[in-house]
């Protein structure tokens, strides 16, 4: 769960603060898992893995920003991320030695040592130490964001999305700020990819899915914070920017786990055979379903509010 919280934070900051719907999330997440796999396989190190993950994911964000700035039109925000996504598939395929996945759960890394300790002491089903490492990483990232977004440079960073014309008139270079922003957000996603790969013990090259997880978490968190009076009119505050994706990722994981548990129990109760379903496909389907349901409920709520307002005007 902490891994997906980091992914959600990175995506939400680029989407809400920079106003940049960054499809590079899929590329930077998978690239970070491949970096963790290479470091674990060659150096038996989780620390080197997080360095590799940060460099590779940050480079993905850099290339997306440069491609977009070469022709800064709204459509290029999506096209730049999609291009890096497909290019990263070929690069990661070669990084893993022309394989689509790499297993490193037997290597002598720090995260694997924690897993072995949890198994030996009967803690593996709950993974409390692994979870604490993830929570610490989320806390560290939030502290860095909280400090940075409240500085003068962070204020410029927060202004570039909704009021880019003001930034340009003040003499700031919008391109440099956007490059810095996409590097930071994709490094955050890379932290999530490293953590997820480290606790799973393998890296797998996939094209789509991560962006849906991040989008579902962002939508859930934002809609929830809209209903809270304290944050209803302050969605642009630093606290709301950081808390919304974390809460949304937590709720999304709870819903996803509940749906998967229900379907697994139903399939085992109605059949003597275990039906093998692609995990990525099922996760993507659940994410898409959650997005459709939440947006449908939000649309009906807004429609009813508009109808009530029109009725009051007529009366």
N, C-alpha and C positions, 0 to 999 in steps of 0.2 A: 504493500500500500504506500509506503513513503516514496517509492520510486515513481509511482504515478502522480503523487502530489508534486514532485519536482517537475515532471513533464507538464502538468497543468499550470504550474506557476510560470514556467518559461513561455508556454503558448499564450497564457492570459495576458502577460505583460506586453508581449508583442502585439496582441490583438487589441487590447483595451487601451494601452498607453501609447504605443506607436501607431495604432490604427493600421496594422500590417497583418493580414491573415496569412500567417507563415506556414506554408505546406512543407517547409524544410524540417519540421518536427519529426516526420517519419524518417527522413534521411539521417538527421543528427542522432536520433535515438538508436537506430540500428547500427550506425557507424560507431557509436560509443560502446555498444555491446561487443562489436568486433575488436575494438581497441582493448577492452577488458580481456577478451579471449587471447589475443596475441601476447599481452603482458603476462597473463597467467601461464600460458604455454611455454614461452621463451624464458621468462624471468622469475616465475613463481611468486609474483608480487601483485598485491592489490593496489598498493600505492602508485606503482608505475602504471597500473591499469587506469586509475582515475586521471593521471596526467595525460595518457594517450587519449582517453575518452574526451577530456576537455579540449585538447588540441584539435582532434578530428572533428568534433561537433562544432567548435568555434570556427574552424575553417569552412564548414558547410554554411554557417550563417554569413560569413564574410563573402563567399562566392554568390550567395543569393542576393545580398545587398549590392554587390558590384554589377550583377546582371540587371537588376532592376534599375539602378542608377544610370545604366547605359541608355535606357529609354524609359524615363520615369512616368509611365502612364498607369492608370489604375489596374488594367488587365495584367500588366507585367508583374504585379505583386504575386498573383497566383502562378503565372507562367514561370517566373524565376524559381519559385520553390519547387514546382513540378519538375522542371528541368534538372535541378540538383538532385531531386529524389531519384530520378531514373539513372542519372550518371553515377550516383553513389552505389546503386545496385551492382553495377559492373566493377566498380573499384573494390567494394567489400567482397565480392566473389573472388577476386584475385588476392586480396589480403588474406582470406581464409584458405588459400591454396586451392582454388577452383572447387570449393565445396560450399553448400548452402547453409551448413551449420557446423559448429565446433563445440565439443564437450570438454570441459576442464574442471569437473567437480572432484577429480582425484589429485589435482595439483596442490602444492604446499603453500597456498596463499593464506593471507590473514582471515579472509571471509570463510574459506573452507575449514580452517582450524576452528573457527567459531561454530560452524555446523557440526563438526566432529565432536566438539565439547558438548553441544546440545544433545546430540544423539546418545553419547555415553552417559549423560545424566538424566535421560528421559524427558528432555525439554524440547525435542525436535518438532513435535506437532504444533507447538505454540511459538517457537522461535523467539523467545523474549530478548535475547542478547542481540540477535540479528535485527530485530525490530527497533531496539534502542539505538543501534548504529544508524539506521535509517532516519529515526526521529532526530537524532543529533545532526545529521546532514541537512535535513529540512530546516531545523532551527538555525543552523549556521547560515544557510542560504538566505533565509528570511531576515536575519540580522544584517547581513551585507546589503540586501535590497533596502531594508528599512533605513539604514544609515545613508546609503547612496542617494535614494530618492528624496531625502530631506536636505541634501546639500544644494549649493547653487547649480552645480552641474546636473544634479538630479532633477532640479526644477526645470531646467532647459530640456532635459530628457522627457519629462512628463508633458511638456508643452508642444513638442514637435508634432504629435499626432493630431490633436484637435485644433491647434492654432499655429500651423507651420508658417503662415504668412508673417506672423509676429516675429517668429524666430529669424526668418530671413531678413526682415527689416532691421532687426537689432544687430545684424552683422555676423550672426552665427552661420556656420556652414551646415546646412541640413543633411548633406550627404555624409559627412563625418559622423554626425550624431546618429544617423540611421545605421551606419556600419557598426558603430560601437554597440548600439542597442541590439541588433540582430546577433552579434557575436555573444553578448552577455546572455541573451535569452536562450540561444542554442547551447551554450555551455551549461546552462541550468538543466536543459533537457538531457544533455550528455551525462550529467551527474545521475539523473534518473535511470538512464540506460545502463550506466556502469553498475549501479546498485542492483538493478533487476537482473542483469546478467550474472553478477557475483553471487547472489543468493540462489539463482536457478542452476548455476554451474554450466551454462551453455549459452552460445550466441547463435541466433538464427536469422538469416537474411529474409526479410519480408518487404513487400512493397507498400502495402496499405494497412491501416488499422490504428496506428498510434494517434493519428490526428483525430480520429473519431473518439477515442478515449478522452483526449484532452478537451475536445469540443463539448462532449457530453458533461464532463466535470465542470467546465467553465459555465455552461448554460445553467446547470443545477445550482451552482454556487451563486451566480449572479441573480437568478430569480429568487432564491432564498433571501439574499441580502436586500432585494427590493422590498420584501415584505417586512423587513425589520425597520422600524421608524428611525432608529439611530443612524442607520446607514442608507436609508432610502434616498436621501438627497445628497449623499456624500460618497457615491460610487467611485469617484475619482480620488478619494483620499488614499494615502499610503496603506493604512490598515485594511481598508476594504479591498484594495488591489491584491494584497497578499493573502488575506483571509478567505476571500471568495473561492479561488481555485483549490485551496486546501480543503475547505469544507465540502466543496463540490466533488472533489476526488474521493473523499471519505464516503460520502453518500452514494456515489456511483459504484464504488467497490462493494459496499453493502448490498446494493440492489443486484449487482452482477453476481455476487456470490449466492444470494438467495435464489435467483432465477436458475443458476446452474445447479444448485443443490436440489431444487424442486424437480428439474428435468432429469437429473441423474437418478434420483430415487424413483421417479415414475418409470423410467426406462428399465431399471432393474426389477421393479415390481411386476411389470407387464411382460417381461421377456426373460428367458433363461440365458440368453446370449448378451454379451456386452457389446453394445453398438458403438463403434469407434467413430467419433465426430472430430473433424479438424478443429482444434482449440481456437486457432486464430479466427476462423470463419464464425464460430459461435460467439466469440467475444465481440467481433465486429458487428454481428447481427444484433446482439443485445445493446451495444452502444447506439446503433442507428435507431433501434426501437425506442430507447429511452429519449433520444433527441426528438423523435416524431411525437411521442406522447406529451412530453413537457411543452414543446412548442404549440401543439394542438390545444392543450389546456390553457396556455397563456393567450392564444388567439381568442378562444371562447370567452375568457375573462375580460379581455380588452373590448371585445365586441359587446358584451353585456353592459360594461361601463359606458360605452358610447351610446348604446340604446337608451340607458337610463338618463344620460345627460340630455339627449334629444327629447325624451319624454318630458323632462322638467322644463325645457325651453318652450315646448308647445303649450304646456299647462300655464 
